Amino acid sequence: MSMDRFATDLRYRVVNLETAASIVMLSFASHKTVSHLDLQISQRALSDHRQFPLWDGRSVKKSFFCTEESLRNKLEPKRRLLYNLHLDFPHGREYSNFKNDFLPLWSLNDFSLFVGVRLPSYILIDMLIEQMEQAFEQTDCKFKLLKWMADFRPLELASIPERFQLSCAKLLYHECVDSEFAAKFFDKFIELNSFHSTEVLKVLEYFLYHARVCDFHVRSRMMHSSSVADVCIQALNFRIVHSILKYEDTAYYTEKCYLVYKSLVGRFVDKEDMKKPENQMSKLRLYRMLQIIFIFQNLRTFIVPGGLLDRSDALEALRLVWSSIPDSFVSLQEMNDAYERVLYTVDISEAHIFYEEAISQTVLSREPRPLSQYCRSAIRKKLILSSQWLPDGIKQLKLPPRLESFLNLERDNLRLENFQAL
């Protein structure tokens, strides 16, 4: 392979590491260099014509390459002598980028021609994932490849592309009935927010079902103390809330989740002002209000006709949440009392109108929910505590179809009169 593909003096030349050919070319070049001057491979860029790497971790490119000979020819006579005697660096030629994860501080200055560029492990993982995706598309042994991926330890912290996640997920949905393996693969590689379209909701429910069967906690994978439903709402993925509420009984309060909603809704408001409502109401009540306001704010800001954010999905997500909890409905007066000093009154009013549309009720005051709602919440919670997939657990109760539908949140039975005919 000819070296004329690379610069031969101290210039900047981009080498894209996107194809097998570029990897082979770089491998050849790095093997032609010497110990501490081999430039190997990097995701770093050089700035201001200095030998100082930018630690942005964003570019998948190698922005500097030159041969050892060209570097040596640029050295001043005194420096060249030290270099030839291996005395120009504290560790001499013992220093190797392969053995050291971080560049020594003495190498990062304006006066040295030393370019220490290390090989970040994640670029190799990215290359491996790209090759696995290509192999997945071409092989007839797809399930065998997924089993190998699940057992390959270097991939434990890898993030695979969304399209590859969905391809793997669909294959398992059609071919795998092993709950432990499905939950294991879900734990390692599948992100909840990869599921956007209605067509893949059954695939998502497949993984949630096997996670519930194995008593696997999806929250532990996300390292998040909020309910899974709230994580999806905060990611504006309203469409999958219905599926999530088959895995868990409700969007329940946590201190962490309350603080997240408070920071998101009040991002342009003084933090102390956002804390004042806590003096007059419980954090649980404020959490419910902030969840309503957050959904409405983002729907109004980001909704695009035909886009991922759909008003009907947001309304349905809010309806499902309030169908799953026993809390009293929120009145407009309550929301004004809590947040009229920090949010525009008209915004609070519009958010409450949106809320009433979701629950199909007009809320004039704070009143207890009917006994049927408390029963629904208690039954669903009991089934979750016994590690039941909610649709299966509810079916095993052998209730009349209308009550079964009610427990599955499939009917908007929030009004008392809906029960008079049961």
Salt bridges, closest charged atoms under 4 A:
ASP9 OD1 - ARG11 NE 2.91
ASP56 OD2 - ARG58 NH2 3.57
GLU68 OE2 - ARG72 NE 3.00
ASP88 OD2 - ARG79 NE 3.66
ASP110 OD1 - ARG50 NE 2.70
GLU133 OE2 - ARG163 NE 2.70
ASP151 OD1 - LYS184 NZ 2.61
GLU156 OE2 - ARG153 NE 3.93
GLU162 OE1 - HIS196 NE2 3.61
GLU191 OE1 - ARG221 NH1 3.53
GLU205 OE2 - LYS246 NZ 3.16
GLU255 OE2 - LYS283 NZ 2.94
ASP273 OD1 - LYS276 NZ 3.21
GLU278 OE2 - LYS262 NZ 2.95
ASP313 OD2 - ARG239 NE 2.87
GLU316 OE2 - ARG319 NH2 2.87
ASP327 OD2 - ARG288 NE 3.37
GLU334 OE1 - ARG285 NH2 2.93
GLU334 OE2 - ARG366 NH1 3.44
ASP347 OD1 - ARG300 NH1 3.11
GLU350 OE1 - ARG300 NH1 3.27
GLU356 OE2 - HIS352 ND1 3.66
GLU357 OE1 - ARG311 NH2 2.49
